[in-house]
């Protein structure tokens, strides 16, 4: 699929978005970052995915807390797979 895509931001979300687009067959993806890749918001807020979101759970219903937790587990599993598949040193 030949497409021109401008991806604004080279943080955790921007890089993952570009990766997912590429995995789905999109080409000509350009990442625009004002500073250095990974040094903007992601670099200052630790840019992480974790299931340890204790501050979030107490304000949610049990059902919403379980949904939130499961989403975090799926995200960690997916990132682990990408890291292993591409031999990324973390």
PDB file with one MODEL, atoms N, CA, C and O in Angstrom:
MODEL        1
ATOM      1  N   UNK A   1       0.855  -1.162   0.000  1.00  0.00           N
ATOM      2  CA  UNK A   1       0.000   0.000   0.000  1.00  0.00           C
ATOM      3  C   UNK A   1       0.907   1.232   0.000  1.00  0.00           C
ATOM      4  O   UNK A   1       1.577   1.504   0.996  1.00  0.00           O
ATOM      5  N   UNK A   2       0.933   1.960  -1.077  1.00  0.00           N
ATOM      6  CA  UNK A   2       1.761   3.165  -1.168  1.00  0.00           C
ATOM      7  C   UNK A   2       0.968   4.364  -0.659  1.00  0.00           C
ATOM      8  O   UNK A   2       0.015   4.810  -1.297  1.00  0.00           O
ATOM      9  N   UNK A   3       1.368   4.867   0.477  1.00  0.00           N
ATOM     10  CA  UNK A   3       0.675   5.977   1.102  1.00  0.00           C
ATOM     11  C   UNK A   3       1.709   6.906   1.714  1.00  0.00           C
ATOM     12  O   UNK A   3       2.742   6.440   2.194  1.00  0.00           O
ATOM     13  N   UNK A   4       1.459   8.188   1.710  1.00  0.00           N
ATOM     14  CA  UNK A   4       2.318   9.127   2.412  1.00  0.00           C
ATOM     15  C   UNK A   4       1.653   9.454   3.740  1.00  0.00           C
ATOM     16  O   UNK A   4       0.542   9.983   3.777  1.00  0.00           O
ATOM     17  N   UNK A   5       2.340   9.136   4.824  1.00  0.00           N
ATOM     18  CA  UNK A   5       1.798   9.357   6.160  1.00  0.00           C
ATOM     19  C   UNK A   5       2.779  10.196   6.952  1.00  0.00           C
ATOM     20  O   UNK A   5       3.967   9.879   7.018  1.00  0.00           O
ATOM     21  N   UNK A   6       2.282  11.268   7.555  1.00  0.00           N
ATOM     22  CA  UNK A   6       3.079  12.093   8.451  1.00  0.00           C
ATOM     23  C   UNK A   6       2.684  11.739   9.874  1.00  0.00           C
ATOM     24  O   UNK A   6       1.542  11.946  10.283  1.00  0.00           O
ATOM     25  N   UNK A   7       3.628  11.209  10.616  1.00  0.00           N
ATOM     26  CA  UNK A   7       3.401  10.825  11.998  1.00  0.00           C
ATOM     27  C   UNK A   7       4.071  11.876  12.874  1.00  0.00           C
ATOM     28  O   UNK A   7       5.295  12.000  12.872  1.00  0.00           O
ATOM     29  N   UNK A   8       3.272  12.633  13.624  1.00  0.00           N
ATOM     30  CA  UNK A   8       3.795  13.729  14.419  1.00  0.00           C
ATOM     31  C   UNK A   8       4.133  13.216  15.817  1.00  0.00           C
ATOM     32  O   UNK A   8       3.249  12.816  16.573  1.00  0.00           O
ATOM     33  N   UNK A   9       5.405  13.232  16.144  1.00  0.00           N
ATOM     34  CA  UNK A   9       5.853  12.822  17.472  1.00  0.00           C
ATOM     35  C   UNK A   9       6.622  11.521  17.441  1.00  0.00           C
ATOM     36  O   UNK A   9       6.152  10.520  16.901  1.00  0.00           O
ATOM     37  N   UNK A  10       7.813  11.541  18.026  1.00  0.00           N
ATOM     38  CA  UNK A  10       8.662  10.361  18.069  1.00  0.00           C
ATOM     39  C   UNK A  10       8.796   9.793  19.458  1.00  0.00           C
ATOM     40  O   UNK A  10       9.851   9.279  19.831  1.00  0.00           O
ATOM     41  N   UNK A  11       7.725   9.885  20.228  1.00  0.00           N
ATOM     42  CA  UNK A  11       7.720   9.280  21.563  1.00  0.00           C
ATOM     43  C   UNK A  11       7.164   7.870  21.496  1.00  0.00           C
ATOM     44  O   UNK A  11       7.030   7.298  20.414  1.00  0.00           O
ATOM     45  N   UNK A  12       6.844   7.319  22.640  1.00  0.00           N
ATOM     46  CA  UNK A  12       6.346   5.955  22.726  1.00  0.00           C
ATOM     47  C   UNK A  12       5.116   5.742  21.851  1.00  0.00           C
ATOM     48  O   UNK A  12       5.059   4.767  21.101  1.00  0.00           O
ATOM     49  N   UNK A  13       4.142   6.625  21.930  1.00  0.00           N
ATOM     50  CA  UNK A  13       2.910   6.469  21.147  1.00  0.00           C
ATOM     51  C   UNK A  13       3.157   6.672  19.653  1.00  0.00           C
ATOM     52  O   UNK A  13       2.649   5.912  18.830  1.00  0.00           O
ATOM     53  N   UNK A  14       3.935   7.695  19.305  1.00  0.00           N
ATOM     54  CA  UNK A  14       4.210   7.970  17.893  1.00  0.00           C
ATOM     55  C   UNK A  14       4.989   6.859  17.225  1.00  0.00           C
ATOM     56  O   UNK A  14       4.676   6.465  16.101  1.00  0.00           O
ATOM     57  N   UNK A  15       6.010   6.348  17.912  1.00  0.00           N
ATOM     58  CA  UNK A  15       6.807   5.268  17.349  1.00  0.00           C
ATOM     59  C   UNK A  15       5.988   3.991  17.203  1.00  0.00           C
ATOM     60  O   UNK A  15       6.104   3.273  16.210  1.00  0.00           O
ATOM     61  N   UNK A  16       5.163   3.722  18.204  1.00  0.00           N
ATOM     62  CA  UNK A  16       4.332   2.517  18.120  1.00  0.00           C
ATOM     63  C   UNK A  16       3.296   2.638  17.006  1.00  0.00           C
ATOM     64  O   UNK A  16       3.001   1.662  16.316  1.00  0.00           O
ATOM     65  N   UNK A  17       2.754   3.820  16.835  1.00  0.00           N
ATOM     66  CA  UNK A  17       1.797   4.046  15.746  1.00  0.00           C
ATOM     67  C   UNK A  17       2.457   3.793  14.398  1.00  0.00           C
ATOM     68  O   UNK A  17       1.890   3.107  13.547  1.00  0.00           O
ATOM     69  N   UNK A  18       3.653   4.344  14.199  1.00  0.00           N
ATOM     70  CA  UNK A  18       4.372   4.136  12.943  1.00  0.00           C
ATOM     71  C   UNK A  18       4.680   2.657  12.734  1.00  0.00           C
ATOM     72  O   UNK A  18       4.563   2.152  11.618  1.00  0.00           O
ATOM     73  N   UNK A  19       5.067   1.969  13.785  1.00  0.00           N
ATOM     74  CA  UNK A  19       5.351   0.532  13.704  1.00  0.00           C
ATOM     75  C   UNK A  19       4.113  -0.245  13.278  1.00  0.00           C
ATOM     76  O   UNK A  19       4.183  -1.091  12.386  1.00  0.00           O
ATOM     77  N   UNK A  20       2.986   0.037  13.912  1.00  0.00           N
ATOM     78  CA  UNK A  20       1.742  -0.681  13.590  1.00  0.00           C
ATOM     79  C   UNK A  20       1.303  -0.399  12.156  1.00  0.00           C
ATOM     80  O   UNK A  20       0.836  -1.308  11.470  1.00  0.00           O
ATOM     81  N   UNK A  21       1.442   0.830  11.697  1.00  0.00           N
ATOM     82  CA  UNK A  21       1.100   1.151  10.310  1.00  0.00           C
ATOM     83  C   UNK A  21       1.975   0.366   9.343  1.00  0.00           C
ATOM     84  O   UNK A  21       1.487  -0.187   8.357  1.00  0.00           O
ATOM     85  N   UNK A  22       3.274   0.322   9.635  1.00  0.00           N
ATOM     86  CA  UNK A  22       4.210  -0.414   8.778  1.00  0.00           C
ATOM     87  C   UNK A  22       3.869  -1.910   8.762  1.00  0.00           C
ATOM     88  O   UNK A  22       3.934  -2.553   7.714  1.00  0.00           O
ATOM     89  N   UNK A  23       3.511  -2.451   9.907  1.00  0.00           N
ATOM     90  CA  UNK A  23       3.148  -3.863   9.996  1.00  0.00           C
ATOM     91  C   UNK A  23       1.897  -4.192   9.183  1.00  0.00           C
ATOM     92  O   UNK A  23       1.704  -5.330   8.755  1.00  0.00           O
ATOM     93  N   UNK A  24       1.063  -3.199   8.980  1.00  0.00           N
ATOM     94  CA  UNK A  24      -0.169  -3.389   8.208  1.00  0.00           C
ATOM     95  C   UNK A  24       0.016  -3.071   6.720  1.00  0.00           C
ATOM     96  O   UNK A  24      -0.952  -3.046   5.960  1.00  0.00           O
ATOM     97  N   UNK A  25       1.260  -2.829   6.314  1.00  0.00           N
ATOM     98  CA  UNK A  25       1.548  -2.671   4.902  1.00  0.00           C
ATOM     99  C   UNK A  25       1.637  -1.253   4.384  1.00  0.00           C
ATOM    100  O   UNK A  25       1.850  -1.046   3.189  1.00  0.00           O
ATOM    101  N   UNK A  26       1.478  -0.265   5.263  1.00  0.00           N
ATOM    102  CA  UNK A  26       1.589   1.121   4.822  1.00  0.00           C
ATOM    103  C   UNK A  26       3.063   1.449   4.586  1.00  0.00           C
ATOM    104  O   UNK A  26       3.938   0.979   5.314  1.00  0.00           O
ATOM    105  N   UNK A  27       3.323   2.252   3.571  1.00  0.00           N
ATOM    106  CA  UNK A  27       4.685   2.671   3.237  1.00  0.00           C
ATOM    107  C   UNK A  27       4.765   4.190   3.289  1.00  0.00           C
ATOM    108  O   UNK A  27       3.759   4.869   3.496  1.00  0.00           O
ATOM    109  N   UNK A  28       5.955   4.710   3.101  1.00  0.00           N
ATOM    110  CA  UNK A  28       6.176   6.160   3.077  1.00  0.00           C
ATOM    111  C   UNK A  28       5.704   6.839   4.362  1.00  0.00           C
ATOM    112  O   UNK A  28       5.002   7.849   4.315  1.00  0.00           O
ATOM    113  N   UNK A  29       6.091   6.284   5.499  1.00  0.00           N
ATOM    114  CA  UNK A  29       5.752   6.861   6.796  1.00  0.00           C
ATOM    115  C   UNK A  29       6.925   7.725   7.241  1.00  0.00           C
ATOM    116  O   UNK A  29       8.059   7.253   7.315  1.00  0.00           O
ATOM    117  N   UNK A  30       6.648   8.983   7.535  1.00  0.00           N
ATOM    118  CA  UNK A  30       7.683   9.887   8.028  1.00  0.00           C
ATOM    119  C   UNK A  30       7.328  10.295   9.448  1.00  0.00           C
ATOM    120  O   UNK A  30       6.210  10.732   9.720  1.00  0.00           O
ATOM    121  N   UNK A  31       8.294  10.148  10.354  1.00  0.00           N
ATOM    122  CA  UNK A  31       8.096  10.560  11.741  1.00  0.00           C
ATOM    123  C   UNK A  31       8.723  11.935  11.920  1.00  0.00           C
ATOM    124  O   UNK A  31       9.909  12.123  11.648  1.00  0.00           O
ATOM    125  N   UNK A  32       7.930  12.891  12.375  1.00  0.00           N
ATOM    126  CA  UNK A  32       8.410  14.237  12.644  1.00  0.00           C
ATOM    127  C   UNK A  32       8.527  14.421  14.152  1.00  0.00           C
ATOM    128  O   UNK A  32       7.556  14.230  14.884  1.00  0.00           O
ATOM    129  N   UNK A  33       9.692  14.784  14.603  1.00  0.00           N
ATOM    130  CA  UNK A  33       9.949  14.984  16.026  1.00  0.00           C
ATOM    131  C   UNK A  33      10.722  16.279  16.193  1.00  0.00           C
ATOM    132  O   UNK A  33      11.711  16.506  15.496  1.00  0.00           O
ATOM    133  N   UNK A  34      10.283  17.132  17.112  1.00  0.00           N
ATOM    134  CA  UNK A  34      10.923  18.426  17.319  1.00  0.00           C
ATOM    135  C   UNK A  34      12.328  18.282  17.913  1.00  0.00           C
ATOM    136  O   UNK A  34      13.235  19.037  17.565  1.00  0.00           O
ATOM    137  N   UNK A  35      12.496  17.324  18.793  1.00  0.00           N
ATOM    138  CA  UNK A  35      13.788  17.135  19.446  1.00  0.00           C
ATOM    139  C   UNK A  35      14.403  15.823  18.958  1.00  0.00           C
ATOM    140  O   UNK A  35      14.404  15.543  17.760  1.00  0.00           O
ATOM    141  N   UNK A  36      14.916  15.038  19.869  1.00  0.00           N
ATOM    142  CA  UNK A  36      15.451  13.730  19.522  1.00  0.00           C
ATOM    143  C   UNK A  36      14.377  12.680  19.787  1.00  0.00           C
ATOM    144  O   UNK A  36      13.557  12.833  20.692  1.00  0.00           O
ATOM    145  N   UNK A  37      14.388  11.618  18.994  1.00  0.00           N
ATOM    146  CA  UNK A  37      13.418  10.536  19.168  1.00  0.00           C
ATOM    147  C   UNK A  37      13.467  10.043  20.617  1.00  0.00           C
ATOM    148  O   UNK A  37      14.535   9.739  21.148  1.00  0.00           O
ATOM    149  N   UNK A  38      12.286   9.969  21.246  1.00  0.00           N
ATOM    150  CA  UNK A  38      12.177   9.450  22.607  1.00  0.00           C
ATOM    151  C   UNK A  38      12.583  10.413  23.708  1.00  0.00           C
ATOM    152  O   UNK A  38      12.585  10.034  24.879  1.00  0.00           O
ATOM    153  N   UNK A  39      12.928  11.647  23.369  1.00  0.00           N
ATOM    154  CA  UNK A  39      13.374  12.581  24.399  1.00  0.00           C
ATOM    155  C   UNK A  39      12.358  13.680  24.706  1.00  0.00           C
ATOM    156  O   UNK A  39      12.637  14.558  25.522  1.00  0.00           O
ATOM    157  N   UNK A  40      11.210  13.650  24.083  1.00  0.00           N
ATOM    158  CA  UNK A  40      10.184  14.652  24.375  1.00  0.00           C
ATOM    159  C   UNK A  40       9.400  14.235  25.609  1.00  0.00           C
ATOM    160  O   UNK A  40       9.983  13.956  26.657  1.00  0.00           O
ATOM    161  N   UNK A  41       8.087  14.192  25.487  1.00  0.00           N
ATOM    162  CA  UNK A  41       7.237  13.839  26.620  1.00  0.00           C
ATOM    163  C   UNK A  41       7.559  12.444  27.146  1.00  0.00           C
ATOM    164  O   UNK A  41       7.605  12.241  28.359  1.00  0.00           O
ATOM    165  N   UNK A  42       7.783  11.476  26.251  1.00  0.00           N
ATOM    166  CA  UNK A  42       8.094  10.115  26.697  1.00  0.00           C
ATOM    167  C   UNK A  42       9.371  10.075  27.528  1.00  0.00           C
ATOM    168  O   UNK A  42       9.460   9.325  28.499  1.00  0.00           O
ATOM    169  N   UNK A  43      10.349  10.877  27.149  1.00  0.00           N
ATOM    170  CA  UNK A  43      11.613  10.898  27.875  1.00  0.00           C
ATOM    171  C   UNK A  43      11.508  11.533  29.250  1.00  0.00           C
ATOM    172  O   UNK A  43      12.313  11.242  30.135  1.00  0.00           O
ATOM    173  N   UNK A  44      10.516  12.401  29.435  1.00  0.00           N
ATOM    174  CA  UNK A  44      10.386  13.103  30.707  1.00  0.00           C
ATOM    175  C   UNK A  44       9.351  12.480  31.638  1.00  0.00           C
ATOM    176  O   UNK A  44       9.376  12.732  32.843  1.00  0.00           O
ATOM    177  N   UNK A  45       8.452  11.681  31.102  1.00  0.00           N
ATOM    178  CA  UNK A  45       7.453  11.047  31.973  1.00  0.00           C
ATOM    179  C   UNK A  45       7.700   9.550  32.087  1.00  0.00           C
ATOM    180  O   UNK A  45       6.830   8.814  32.552  1.00  0.00           O
ATOM    181  N   UNK A  46       8.837   9.105  31.681  1.00  0.00           N
ATOM    182  CA  UNK A  46       9.331   7.729  31.666  1.00  0.00           C
ATOM    183  C   UNK A  46       8.707   6.879  30.577  1.00  0.00           C
ATOM    184  O   UNK A  46       9.115   5.729  30.417  1.00  0.00           O
ATOM    185  N   UNK A  47       7.749   7.373  29.825  1.00  0.00           N
ATOM    186  CA  UNK A  47       7.177   6.667  28.688  1.00  0.00           C
ATOM    187  C   UNK A  47       7.061   5.179  28.895  1.00  0.00           C
ATOM    188  O   UNK A  47       7.751   4.408  28.229  1.00  0.00           O
ATOM    189  N   UNK A  48       6.217   4.763  29.792  1.00  0.00           N
ATOM    190  CA  UNK A  48       6.159   3.348  30.140  1.00  0.00           C
ATOM    191  C   UNK A  48       4.744   2.792  30.070  1.00  0.00           C
ATOM    192  O   UNK A  48       3.754   3.523  30.090  1.00  0.00           O
ATOM    193  N   UNK A  49       4.695   1.486  29.988  1.00  0.00           N
ATOM    194  CA  UNK A  49       3.438   0.755  30.111  1.00  0.00           C
ATOM    195  C   UNK A  49       3.627  -0.159  31.312  1.00  0.00           C
ATOM    196  O   UNK A  49       4.611  -0.896  31.384  1.00  0.00           O
ATOM    197  N   UNK A  50       2.706  -0.116  32.238  1.00  0.00           N
ATOM    198  CA  UNK A  50       2.837  -0.923  33.445  1.00  0.00           C
ATOM    199  C   UNK A  50       1.460  -1.295  33.967  1.00  0.00           C
ATOM    200  O   UNK A  50       0.481  -0.587  33.732  1.00  0.00           O
ATOM    201  N   UNK A  51       1.396  -2.413  34.677  1.00  0.00           N
ATOM    202  CA  UNK A  51       0.123  -2.784  35.308  1.00  0.00           C
ATOM    203  C   UNK A  51       0.040  -2.213  36.717  1.00  0.00           C
ATOM    204  O   UNK A  51      -0.964  -2.391  37.407  1.00  0.00           O
ATOM    205  N   UNK A  52       1.090  -1.533  37.141  1.00  0.00           N
ATOM    206  CA  UNK A  52       1.131  -0.971  38.487  1.00  0.00           C
ATOM    207  C   UNK A  52       0.577   0.448  38.496  1.00  0.00           C
ATOM    208  O   UNK A  52       1.308   1.404  38.757  1.00  0.00           O
ATOM    209  N   UNK A  53      -0.677   0.580  38.218  1.00  0.00           N
ATOM    210  CA  UNK A  53      -1.343   1.881  38.172  1.00  0.00           C
ATOM    211  C   UNK A  53      -2.260   2.039  39.384  1.00  0.00           C
ATOM    212  O   UNK A  53      -3.440   2.360  39.241  1.00  0.00           O
ATOM    213  N   UNK A  54      -1.715   1.814  40.564  1.00  0.00           N
ATOM    214  CA  UNK A  54      -2.526   1.829  41.786  1.00  0.00           C
ATOM    215  C   UNK A  54      -3.343   3.103  41.932  1.00  0.00           C
ATOM    216  O   UNK A  54      -4.473   3.060  42.417  1.00  0.00           O
ATOM    217  N   UNK A  55      -2.790   4.228  41.523  1.00  0.00           N
ATOM    218  CA  UNK A  55      -3.504   5.494  41.624  1.00  0.00           C
ATOM    219  C   UNK A  55      -4.743   5.556  40.757  1.00  0.00           C
ATOM    220  O   UNK A  55      -5.646   6.349  41.023  1.00  0.00           O
ATOM    221  N   UNK A  56      -4.801   4.733  39.726  1.00  0.00           N
ATOM    222  CA  UNK A  56      -5.943   4.717  38.815  1.00  0.00           C
ATOM    223  C   UNK A  56      -7.056   3.793  39.304  1.00  0.00           C
ATOM    224  O   UNK A  56      -8.235   4.109  39.140  1.00  0.00           O
ATOM    225  N   UNK A  57      -6.706   2.681  39.888  1.00  0.00           N
ATOM    226  CA  UNK A  57      -7.694   1.647  40.211  1.00  0.00           C
ATOM    227  C   UNK A  57      -8.712   2.070  41.264  1.00  0.00           C
ATOM    228  O   UNK A  57      -9.886   1.717  41.158  1.00  0.00           O
ATOM    229  N   UNK A  58      -8.289   2.813  42.269  1.00  0.00           N
ATOM    230  CA  UNK A  58      -9.193   3.128  43.382  1.00  0.00           C
ATOM    231  C   UNK A  58     -10.401   3.961  42.967  1.00  0.00           C
ATOM    232  O   UNK A  58     -11.427   3.943  43.646  1.00  0.00           O
ATOM    233  N   UNK A  59     -10.291   4.678  41.876  1.00  0.00           N
ATOM    234  CA  UNK A  59     -11.398   5.540  41.454  1.00  0.00           C
ATOM    235  C   UNK A  59     -12.326   4.849  40.447  1.00  0.00           C
ATOM    236  O   UNK A  59     -13.278   5.463  39.963  1.00  0.00           O
ATOM    237  N   UNK A  60     -12.055   3.580  40.131  1.00  0.00           N
ATOM    238  CA  UNK A  60     -12.836   2.857  39.128  1.00  0.00           C
ATOM    239  C   UNK A  60     -13.734   1.810  39.769  1.00  0.00           C
ATOM    240  O   UNK A  60     -13.464   1.329  40.869  1.00  0.00           O
ATOM    241  N   UNK A  61     -14.802   1.468  39.064  1.00  0.00           N
ATOM    242  CA  UNK A  61     -15.615   0.342  39.504  1.00  0.00           C
ATOM    243  C   UNK A  61     -14.785  -0.925  39.323  1.00  0.00           C
ATOM    244  O   UNK A  61     -13.774  -0.895  38.621  1.00  0.00           O
ATOM    245  N   UNK A  62     -15.181  -2.025  39.933  1.00  0.00           N
ATOM    246  CA  UNK A  62     -14.451  -3.286  39.792  1.00  0.00           C
ATOM    247  C   UNK A  62     -14.374  -3.710  38.325  1.00  0.00           C
ATOM    248  O   UNK A  62     -13.333  -4.178  37.863  1.00  0.00           O
ATOM    249  N   UNK A  63     -15.476  -3.544  37.598  1.00  0.00           N
ATOM    250  CA  UNK A  63     -15.508  -3.924  36.179  1.00  0.00           C
ATOM    251  C   UNK A  63     -14.545  -3.063  35.355  1.00  0.00           C
ATOM    252  O   UNK A  63     -13.798  -3.579  34.523  1.00  0.00           O
ATOM    253  N   UNK A  64     -14.570  -1.750  35.593  1.00  0.00           N
ATOM    254  CA  UNK A  64     -13.674  -0.858  34.854  1.00  0.00           C
ATOM    255  C   UNK A  64     -12.217  -1.093  35.239  1.00  0.00           C
ATOM    256  O   UNK A  64     -11.334  -1.041  34.382  1.00  0.00           O
ATOM    257  N   UNK A  65     -11.960  -1.350  36.517  1.00  0.00           N
ATOM    258  CA  UNK A  65     -10.588  -1.629  36.962  1.00  0.00           C
ATOM    259  C   UNK A  65     -10.076  -2.903  36.293  1.00  0.00           C
ATOM    260  O   UNK A  65      -8.921  -2.957  35.871  1.00  0.00           O
ATOM    261  N   UNK A  66     -10.919  -3.921  36.194  1.00  0.00           N
ATOM    262  CA  UNK A  66     -10.517  -5.174  35.542  1.00  0.00           C
ATOM    263  C   UNK A  66     -10.238  -4.947  34.063  1.00  0.00           C
ATOM    264  O   UNK A  66      -9.272  -5.491  33.526  1.00  0.00           O
ATOM    265  N   UNK A  67     -11.070  -4.153  33.400  1.00  0.00           N
ATOM    266  CA  UNK A  67     -10.870  -3.836  31.977  1.00  0.00           C
ATOM    267  C   UNK A  67      -9.567  -3.079  31.782  1.00  0.00           C
ATOM    268  O   UNK A  67      -8.800  -3.387  30.870  1.00  0.00           O
ATOM    269  N   UNK A  68      -9.311  -2.086  32.634  1.00  0.00           N
ATOM    270  CA  UNK A  68      -8.084  -1.298  32.569  1.00  0.00           C
ATOM    271  C   UNK A  68      -6.866  -2.198  32.773  1.00  0.00           C
ATOM    272  O   UNK A  68      -5.896  -2.114  32.020  1.00  0.00           O
ATOM    273  N   UNK A  69      -6.919  -3.053  33.787  1.00  0.00           N
ATOM    274  CA  UNK A  69      -5.823  -3.984  34.082  1.00  0.00           C
ATOM    275  C   UNK A  69      -5.569  -4.911  32.890  1.00  0.00           C
ATOM    276  O   UNK A  69      -4.421  -5.102  32.489  1.00  0.00           O
ATOM    277  N   UNK A  70      -6.622  -5.479  32.329  1.00  0.00           N
ATOM    278  CA  UNK A  70      -6.466  -6.395  31.189  1.00  0.00           C
ATOM    279  C   UNK A  70      -5.862  -5.685  29.983  1.00  0.00           C
ATOM    280  O   UNK A  70      -5.060  -6.277  29.260  1.00  0.00           O
ATOM    281  N   UNK A  71      -6.231  -4.432  29.758  1.00  0.00           N
ATOM    282  CA  UNK A  71      -5.653  -3.662  28.652  1.00  0.00           C
ATOM    283  C   UNK A  71      -4.157  -3.454  28.871  1.00  0.00           C
ATOM    284  O   UNK A  71      -3.375  -3.543  27.925  1.00  0.00           O
ATOM    285  N   UNK A  72      -3.757  -3.178  30.106  1.00  0.00           N
ATOM    286  CA  UNK A  72      -2.338  -3.002  30.420  1.00  0.00           C
ATOM    287  C   UNK A  72      -1.561  -4.305  30.209  1.00  0.00           C
ATOM    288  O   UNK A  72      -0.445  -4.284  29.691  1.00  0.00           O
ATOM    289  N   UNK A  73      -2.142  -5.426  30.605  1.00  0.00           N
ATOM    290  CA  UNK A  73      -1.492  -6.727  30.418  1.00  0.00           C
ATOM    291  C   UNK A  73      -1.321  -7.022  28.922  1.00  0.00           C
ATOM    292  O   UNK A  73      -0.263  -7.487  28.499  1.00  0.00           O
ATOM    293  N   UNK A  74      -2.361  -6.751  28.122  1.00  0.00           N
ATOM    294  CA  UNK A  74      -2.253  -6.970  26.668  1.00  0.00           C
ATOM    295  C   UNK A  74      -1.168  -6.080  26.063  1.00  0.00           C
ATOM    296  O   UNK A  74      -0.417  -6.521  25.193  1.00  0.00           O
ATOM    297  N   UNK A  75      -1.086  -4.834  26.520  1.00  0.00           N
ATOM    298  CA  UNK A  75      -0.060  -3.915  26.002  1.00  0.00           C
ATOM    299  C   UNK A  75       1.339  -4.421  26.351  1.00  0.00           C
ATOM    300  O   UNK A  75       2.232  -4.398  25.505  1.00  0.00           O
ATOM    301  N   UNK A  76       1.535  -4.873  27.580  1.00  0.00           N
ATOM    302  CA  UNK A  76       2.837  -5.407  27.977  1.00  0.00           C
ATOM    303  C   UNK A  76       3.194  -6.649  27.167  1.00  0.00           C
ATOM    304  O   UNK A  76       4.335  -6.808  26.734  1.00  0.00           O
ATOM    305  N   UNK A  77       2.224  -7.517  26.966  1.00  0.00           N
ATOM    306  CA  UNK A  77       2.460  -8.728  26.164  1.00  0.00           C
ATOM    307  C   UNK A  77       2.859  -8.371  24.739  1.00  0.00           C
ATOM    308  O   UNK A  77       3.780  -8.964  24.178  1.00  0.00           O
ATOM    309  N   UNK A  78       2.162  -7.399  24.158  1.00  0.00           N
ATOM    310  CA  UNK A  78       2.457  -7.003  22.777  1.00  0.00           C
ATOM    311  C   UNK A  78       3.843  -6.376  22.670  1.00  0.00           C
ATOM    312  O   UNK A  78       4.600  -6.701  21.755  1.00  0.00           O
ATOM    313  N   UNK A  79       4.180  -5.482  23.595  1.00  0.00           N
ATOM    314  CA  UNK A  79       5.495  -4.856  23.568  1.00  0.00           C
ATOM    315  C   UNK A  79       6.605  -5.886  23.779  1.00  0.00           C
ATOM    316  O   UNK A  79       7.655  -5.802  23.143  1.00  0.00           O
ATOM    317  N   UNK A  80       6.381  -6.851  24.663  1.00  0.00           N
ATOM    318  CA  UNK A  80       7.362  -7.921  24.883  1.00  0.00           C
ATOM    319  C   UNK A  80       7.589  -8.699  23.599  1.00  0.00           C
ATOM    320  O   UNK A  80       8.727  -9.022  23.258  1.00  0.00           O
ATOM    321  N   UNK A  81       6.511  -9.001  22.885  1.00  0.00           N
ATOM    322  CA  UNK A  81       6.620  -9.734  21.620  1.00  0.00           C
ATOM    323  C   UNK A  81       7.428  -8.930  20.592  1.00  0.00           C
ATOM    324  O   UNK A  81       8.295  -9.484  19.915  1.00  0.00           O
ATOM    325  N   UNK A  82       7.146  -7.631  20.475  1.00  0.00           N
ATOM    326  CA  UNK A  82       7.871  -6.773  19.528  1.00  0.00           C
ATOM    327  C   UNK A  82       9.350  -6.728  19.900  1.00  0.00           C
ATOM    328  O   UNK A  82      10.208  -6.847  19.025  1.00  0.00           O
ATOM    329  N   UNK A  83       9.657  -6.561  21.169  1.00  0.00           N
ATOM    330  CA  UNK A  83      11.042  -6.487  21.640  1.00  0.00           C
ATOM    331  C   UNK A  83      11.790  -7.779  21.320  1.00  0.00           C
ATOM    332  O   UNK A  83      12.924  -7.745  20.841  1.00  0.00           O
ATOM    333  N   UNK A  84      11.151  -8.917  21.586  1.00  0.00           N
ATOM    334  CA  UNK A  84      11.794 -10.203  21.321  1.00  0.00           C
ATOM    335  C   UNK A  84      11.929 -10.456  19.822  1.00  0.00           C
ATOM    336  O   UNK A  84      12.972 -10.925  19.367  1.00  0.00           O
ATOM    337  N   UNK A  85      10.906 -10.157  19.069  1.00  0.00           N
ATOM    338  CA  UNK A  85      10.895 -10.393  17.632  1.00  0.00           C
ATOM    339  C   UNK A  85      11.991  -9.606  16.902  1.00  0.00           C
ATOM    340  O   UNK A  85      12.590 -10.101  15.947  1.00  0.00           O
ATOM    341  N   UNK A  86      12.243  -8.384  17.360  1.00  0.00           N
ATOM    342  CA  UNK A  86      13.195  -7.510  16.696  1.00  0.00           C
ATOM    343  C   UNK A  86      14.528  -7.398  17.448  1.00  0.00           C
ATOM    344  O   UNK A  86      15.389  -6.594  17.092  1.00  0.00           O
ATOM    345  N   UNK A  87      14.676  -8.211  18.484  1.00  0.00           N
ATOM    346  CA  UNK A  87      15.926  -8.240  19.261  1.00  0.00           C
ATOM    347  C   UNK A  87      16.333  -6.842  19.735  1.00  0.00           C
ATOM    348  O   UNK A  87      17.472  -6.412  19.551  1.00  0.00           O
ATOM    349  N   UNK A  88      15.375  -6.150  20.347  1.00  0.00           N
ATOM    350  CA  UNK A  88      15.597  -4.787  20.833  1.00  0.00           C
ATOM    351  C   UNK A  88      16.206  -4.859  22.229  1.00  0.00           C
ATOM    352  O   UNK A  88      15.677  -5.533  23.112  1.00  0.00           O
ATOM    353  N   UNK A  89      17.300  -4.172  22.416  1.00  0.00           N
ATOM    354  CA  UNK A  89      17.955  -4.125  23.722  1.00  0.00           C
ATOM    355  C   UNK A  89      17.274  -3.066  24.570  1.00  0.00           C
ATOM    356  O   UNK A  89      17.214  -1.899  24.183  1.00  0.00           O
ATOM    357  N   UNK A  90      16.769  -3.462  25.707  1.00  0.00           N
ATOM    358  CA  UNK A  90      16.073  -2.528  26.605  1.00  0.00           C
ATOM    359  C   UNK A  90      16.798  -2.416  27.932  1.00  0.00           C
ATOM    360  O   UNK A  90      16.361  -1.677  28.814  1.00  0.00           O
TER     361      UNK A  90
ENDMDL
END
